[in-house]
Amino acid sequence: MSNEKRIMDIELLRGIAVLGVLFHHLQDSLFAAAVPLLQAITLYGQPWWGVDLFFAISGFVIARSLIPAMRRCTTRQEYWQQTRNFWLRRAFRLLPSAWLWLALMLLACLFLNRSGAFGTLHANLQATLAGVAQYANFRFADSFYRYEYGTSFVYWSLSLEEQFYLLFPLMIVLFRKHLVWALLALVAVQLFTLRTPILMVVRTDALALGVLLAMWSTQPSYLRWEPTFLRRPWAGVAALIAVSLLLGFMATDRFTFTHYRIGVIAVLCAVLVWIASYNRDYLLPRGVFKHLMTWIGSRSYGIYLIHIPAYLLVREFIFRLQAAGLPSPAGHPILMLLMAGGLIVLLSELNYRFIEMPMRNRGASLVKRLGTSRTAVSSSGATSC
């Protein structure tokens, strides 16, 4: 399986993950007042496990290209070049959009905040600094039920991923042939550890499981264990629904083994990534709905960044309509959902076309130029000798 091949079933999972996060944040972000239907649904199923699914996907996607590249290196200089190239590609892929929306949320707090939906300026300044400096996860744990975090609270997971991206190449070099055992130990320790707020924001078990899956995908046994039984009509869809319902139940307070649920959620998310990794349409047959879900998955990074400010903009707009004595969608959740959904689709598509892809391509071009210039210098030195 080519490391460069885009896995559409992984995009499907990204779409599922981001929709789960969007649903989880409806109450209190889009809807300030309680919505009985939402409360009834979340009593039996919570979709915040989408974040852990993102982690498992990230570990798998990053490792399947980085580990082989690092293991081909034979000198310290080659290790550094591969690490530098990886960091540059990640920085150009993630930081422009992340910083743009941090800035826009701060501006919204200043100029589009008559309702107070965007929170206080002090909290948002602190949150913006945490997002830029990549310690938002630690601030989020510290603020948990203690003080206002700010509008950009979803950046806690981005900070954790970026910390992983910073340290993972160093882990490959440090542990070398023992990397599998180091990752298994990381998973095992977290599986049986009580998750305090600080451990909840450094949960790397799903990331480690994604990496282990990527490493396994290069072994012959990976092909032997392909879940071909899911080729039966709708077997994969049934498996996806069953695992999703189980994950949703485990994320609620009705699941009594709460000490272990994050670890088990990570394992189940890794199972979904394992099934998707074969790219055989096991989880969902090809068709219009899958095309829509993979489109959502391809824009999931922007959607993740944009959905909270979009929710709050809708609330601010409704507040201003009410203040002006005009008819508003307040009290009509479906209308509010349609407004927020349309705004998210529009803004995420614009972000994808004009920020994400151009900056990603610029990062790839920079890495290529650096490689070309290094090759030219080496050739020049060899010729002069």
N, C-alpha and C positions, 0 to 999 in steps of 0.2 A: 504494500500500500504506500503510495508516494506521500512523502511528508508535505509536499506542496499542494496536494489535492484538497480542495475545499469539500468538507464533509457536510452535506446538506442536512443530514439527520442531526448533526450537532447544532446547526442553525435552528432547527425545529425546537430543540431543547432550550436554546437561548430564548426563543420566542415564548415558550411556556414559562421559563423562569421569570422573565421581565413582566409578563402579564400577572403572574402571582404576586410580585412585588407591588405592582400598580394597584391590584385589588386590596392588598394588605394596608396600603396607605390611604385608601379612600376615606375611611373614618378618621376624623380629626385633621386631615389635610384638605380634602375636598369638601367634606361634610362636617361642619362645625357642630351641628346638632346630631343626636343619635338617629340612625336610620334603622328601624326595627328589622327589616329584611336582612340587612348586613349583619346585625347582631345575631340573628337566628342562624345565618350561614356560618359565621365564624365561631359559633358555639360548638359546632361539630367538625369544622375544618378550617385551619389557618394556613394561608399560602406563603408565609414568610420563608419557608424552606427553599424558595426560589433563589435566595442568596447563596445557600450551600450548593445548589445545583450549578450556579455560576462559578463557584470556587472549583468544583470538580472538573468542569469544562475547561477552566483556565489552566489548571494543572496539567490536564491531558494535552491540550493544544500547544502549550508552551514547550512541554517536555519532549514531545514527539519530533520537534525540529532541533531544539537546543542540545539535548543530550547527545545525539549522534554527532553533531557539529563539534561539540566540546571533546568528545572522545577521539575524534580524528586528529586532534592537536597533539603535537609531539614536543613542542618547545614552550617555554614560559611566555614568549612573545606571542605565539599563536593563541594560547589561552587568553591572554589579555585582549587580543584583537577580536576574538569571538565574543568575549564578554562585553567589550565596548560596543560592538555592533548590535548586540542584543539590547543593551541599555538604550542605545540611540533609537532603535526601531520602536521600542516600547514608549520612550519619551515622546516621540513624534506622533505615535498612535493615540496616546491617552491624554497627555497634558494640555494640548491646545484646547480641546473641547471642555475638559474639566475646569481649566482656569477661566475660559470664556464664561461659563455658566456660573462660576463663583462670582465673577465681576458683575454679571447681569443680575444675580440675586441681591447683591449688595446695592446696586443702583435701584432695584425695585423696592428694597427696604427704605431707601431714601425718598423716592419720588412717587411710588405707587402703593402707598401703605396707609391710606386713610382708615381702613378697617382694622389695621394692626395685625393682619393675617401673616405678614412677613416677620413679625417679631421685632425685637428691639435692635437698635443699631449696635449697641455694645456687644450683644450676643453674636450678631452676624459678623462683626469685625473679628472677634475671636475665632469664630467658626471658619471664616475665610482664611485666616492665618494657618489654622490647623489643616485645612484642605490643601493649601499651597505647600506647606512644609511636611506633609504626609504623616501627621500624627493625629489625624481626626479620629481614628479608632480609640486611642487612649483618652482623648477628650470626651468622646461619646460615653465611654465606660465611667469616667469620673462624673459626668453630668447626669447619669442615669437616675431619674426620679429625684434629683437634687437641685438642679438649676436648669435654666433655659439653654439649650444647645445652640439654636439658630436654624435657619432655613435649610442649610446644606447638610443636614444630619446623615443623609445617605452616603456621604463621602467616607464614612467610617470603613465601609467594605472596600472602597477604592484604595484607601490608604493601606489596608491590610494586603491587598493584592500587590500594590507597588512595593511594599516592604519585601514581599515574597520575591518579586522580580529582581530586586536588588541583591538579595541574599542567595537565591537559588544557584546562579552560576558558581558562586563561591563554595556552595555545598557539593556541587559536582566535582570540583577540583579537590576539595578537602577529603571527601569520603571515597571517591573513586569507585573501586570494586565493591565497597561496602555500602554504597548509596541505598540499595534496597533495604538493608537491615536498619539503616538510620531512619528511613521513611516509615518502615513498619513499626519501629519503636515510637516514632512521633505519633502515629495513629493509635497505637495501643495505650500509650499514656493518657491521651485525651479521651479515649473511649471509656475509661474507668475513673475519670476525674470529675469531681463535682464542679460544674461550670459557674464560677463567680462572674460578675460583670466584666472584670478584666480578662478572664479566660474566654468569655463569649466573643470578645472583639479581637482575639488573637487565635481564633479557631482555625487551625491549618490542617485539620484531619482530612477534609474534603479535597483540599489542594494536594496533599500528599497522596491520597488515593488516586487522584487524576494522574499524577506523575507516575505512580506505580503501574497504572493501566497503560500508559504510553510506553513504558519500558517493556511490559509484557507483550504489547502488540507487535514487537519485533521477533518474538519467539514462535517456533512452530506450534507449540501448544495453544497459542491464541487462535489459530485457524481451526484447530481440532475442537475447540470449545465454542465455536460459533453457534449461536442459538437458532439453528435452522428450523426448529419447530415453530418459530414465530412466522414462518412463511405461510402457514395456514391462514385462510381468510379471517381477518379481524382478530387473530390471536394476539398480534402485537398491540393493536389498539386496546384490547381488553387488558393486556399486561400494563400498558401505560396508564390506563384509567385506574386499575387496581393499585398500582404503586403510588400514583398521585393521591388517591384517596387515603391510603395508609399514611403517607407522609403528612397530609393535611391533618389527619386525626392525631398523629404523634406530636404535631406542633401545638395542639390545644392543651388546656389545663386538664382535660378529661383523661389524658394519657398519664397514668400514675407513676410510671418509671422515669420520672423527669430527669434523674441524675444521669441517665445514659442516653437520653433521646437525641442529643446533638450528634453523638458518635454514630448512632444507628441511622439517623437521617443522612449523615455523610456517606455511610455505606450504601444506602438505597439510592442516593443520587449518583454515586459511582456506578452502580448497577445500570442505571438509565444511560449513563455515558458509555458504558461498555457495550450495551445493545446498539446505541447510535453509532459507535465507532466503526462498525462494519459498513455503514452507509448502504444498507440493503432495503431501505424503506420498511424495516420491521415495525417501527412504532406507529407509522401512519402511512397509508398508501398515497401514491402520487395523485395529485388532483388540485382543484382550486383552493381547497382549505389548507392543504400542505404548502402550496405556493404562498398563500397569505401568511402562514405562520413562519415560513423561512424568511419572508420579507421583514416581518417583525423582528426575527432573530438577527438579521443582518444590520438592523438599526437599533438593536437592543442597548448598546452603550449610550447612544444619544437619548433614547427613550428613558433610560435609567436616570440620566442627569437632569432631564427636562421635566419629568412628570410632576415633581413637587412644585417647582415654580409655576407650572401650568395650572395645577390645582389651585394654588393660591391666587393666581391672576383671575381665575374664574370667580373666586370668592370676593376679591376686590371689586371686580366689575359688577357683581350682583349688589354688593354694598352700595356702590355709587348710584346704581339704578334706584335702589330703595331710598337713598338719601334725597334723590331728585324727585321722588314721588312717582316714578315711572314703573310700569309693569316689569316684573323680574321673574326669573326661573326659580327663585327661592321657594323651597317647599316642594319642588318637582325634581326629585333625584335623577330621573331619566334624562331630562333636559340638561341638567348640570353635567351628567356623564357625557352626553353627546358634545357639549361645548368643550369640555376638558379633553375628550378623545380627539376631536378635530384639531384642537390646538397642539396636542402632543404629536399627532401625525405630521402636521405642517412643519412644526419647528424641528422635529427629528429628521425629516427629509432634507430640509435646508441645511441643518448641521452636518448631515452625512455628505451632501454634495459639495458644500463650500468650506467645510472645516475638516471633517474626519478624513475623507479620501485625499484631498490635496496635501494635507500635512503628512499623512501616511506615505504617500508617494514621494514627498520631499525627503522624508527620513530614509526611505529606501535608496533614493538617489544619492544622498549624502554618504550612506554606508558604501555604496558602489564606488563613489569617487574616492573615498578613503582607501578602499581596496585596490583600486586602479593606481593611485599615486604610490601606495606602498610597493606594489609590484614593479612600477616604473623605477623607483629608487633602488630596489633590490637588483633589478636587471642592469641598471646603470653601474652599480657597485661591482657587479660580477664582470661587466665588460671592462671596466677600468683596471681590474686586477689582471 
